[in-house]
Amino acid sequence: MQKNISEKKPNWVVRTWKKFTKFCSDTHGELKKVVWTPKTELVKSSKLVIFTVVAVCVIIALIDLGSSWLINLIAGLVG
C-alpha cells in the first residue's frame, strides 16, 4: 500500500520547531504556577549560606594548618 503524497510528514525543521514551541509554551505555563520566594527571605537565606560556607572554609583551613604543623613537628623529631 503506497502512501499518498499529502500524507507525507513535515520535514525535520518543521517538526523540531513545533516541539520547541510546545516546550516553551508548556514551560511558560508551569512557571506561572511557581510560588516565588519573597526577596527578604531570599536575601536572609543567601547570607546564611555565605556565612556557613566561610565558616566551614575557616574550620578546614585551621585543621589543615594544625595537621601540617603537627606533621612537620613529628618529622623534625624523627629526621
Secondary structure, DSSP 4 states (H G I P E B T S, - for coil): -PPPGGGPPP-HHHHHHHHHHHHHHHHHHHHHH--PPPHHHHHHHHHHHHHHHHHHHHHHHHHHHHHHHHHHHHHHHH-
